[in-house]
């Protein structure tokens, strides 16, 4: 990987963010989420969600960070107050193009996100991860996250998927 910067997302980043989102889902969740759901994903249908998310940024307590390399945006993370407990931060997404997995960009995005959340005076953060997504769980655990006992069932694509909540202190 050559030069890369992590910065706050801008409105004109929407299509690139949607592209990373779909591409990473199609690879990361193959075998976990029904294939028909993954095959039907389309970046153009995801753009309105990301346009809204970026427009509703309340920096530094909520927003989207992008990892940008010479080739363009290769990863992103979104965060904000937890739905359950607004005093606790929640990382809603952290995705990178599969072609750059293992290069350290995910770690850099995680660090930048945690730094931003610390600037917002959160003291704890949570995120949700599919129980069967071993790669993601190893990544989060290596970054100091751990399951806190909460679990929910997700029905993405018509499948029954267990999601675990991970938590870690900030600061």
N, C-alpha and C positions, 0 to 999 in steps of 0.2 A: 504494500500500500504506500502510495506517495503522500504528499501533503494533504492534510485533512483538517478541517475546522469544524467545531461544534458551535452552533449559534441558534438563536431563537428563530422559529419558523416565521415566514412572511406569507402573506396571501398568495403570492405567485408561486409558492412551493407546493400548493395543493395537489397538482397532478402528479408530481414526483413522489410525494408522500403516499398518495393512493396507490401508485405503482409498486413502491416498496412493500406496502401493506399486503397487497394481493400476492405478489411474488413470494414473500416470506411465508405467508399462510399456506400457499399451495405446496411448498416444500416441507415446512416445519410440521404441518398437521396431516401430511399424507399418512394414511394408515390409522389415524386417530379420529379425524372428522370424515364423514362419508365423502367419497371421491366425487360424487355428483355435485355436492355442494362446492367443493374446491374448484372443480372444472367450470362451474357457472360463475365464479367470482370474476368481476370485471372492474378494473380501476376507474373507469368513467362513472360507474354506479356508486363508487365509494367517495367520489370527490366532494359531494355536497356535505357529507358528514365531516370531512376534514376541513372544508371551508368554514363551516360553523365552528368547529373546535378551535381552529387557529384564530378566527375572528373574536371568539369569546375569551381569549387569553386575559388573565388577570395576573400579570407578572409581578413577583415571582411565585405566587401561590398556586397558579395554574397556567398551563401552556403546553407548547410543543417545542422540543429541541430537534434540530436536524444535524446529521453528520454529513458534511459535504466534502467530496473529493474532486479531483480534476474531472472525473466522469460525471459529476453531478451529485445529487443526494443519494446516499447509499444506506442510510439508516435514520431512524427517528425514535423518539420517546415522547409520550404524553403523560401528563400528571395533573393532579388537582386535589382538592379536599376529598376525603373518603365519603362515599354515600352514607355509610353507617355512622361515622363519627367525624364531622367536619374539622375537628382540631387535629386529626391525623391525616397525613398525606396519603394519596394512593397513586401508584404508578399504573396507569391504565394500559399502556402499550410500550413495548421496547422491541423494535424489529430492525433487522438489517438484511440486505440482499444476501441470499444464500451463498453467492459466489465469494463473499468476503468473510463468512463465518470463520472463526478461529484466528482472525488477524488482530484482535484486540479492540476493534471498533465498538463492539457491544460493551466492553469494560469501560471504555472512554465515555460512551453515552451514559452508562450507569453512574459513573463518577460525576459527570456534569449535572445529571439530574439530581443526584443526592446533594450536591453543592447548592444548586438552585433551591431545593426544598429547605435546606438549612438556612438560606437567606430569608426565607418566608417564615422563619421561626417555628416550623414544625419540629416536634421532638421525636416523632415516630413516623414510619411509613409502612404501608402494606401494598401488596399486589396479589393478583390471583394467577395461578398456573394450573394447567391441566395435570391431573395426577399422573397420567401415563406419558407425559412429555418429559422423558428422562433427561434429554439434552438441556432443556430450559431449567429444570430443577437443579441439575449439577451447576449450571451457570450461576443461578441465584444463590445457591448454598455457598459457592466459592466466594461470592461477593458479600457474605455475612448475613444472608437472609435465612430464616427458618420457618417451618410450618408452625402456626400458632394454635392449631386444633380446629379452626373453622373450615367448613367445607360446604359447597353447594353443588347442586346438579345443574348442568347446562344441557340444553337440547339443540345445540347448533347443528343444522343439517338434518335434524330428526333423530340424531343419536343421543343416547344418554351418556353424558360425559361428566366425570367428577372433577371439580376444581377445588384446589386447596388454597387457603390464604396464607401467604408468607408475610412476615413482619421483621422489621429491624429498627433499632434506635438510630436516630440521626445525630450528627455532631461528634 
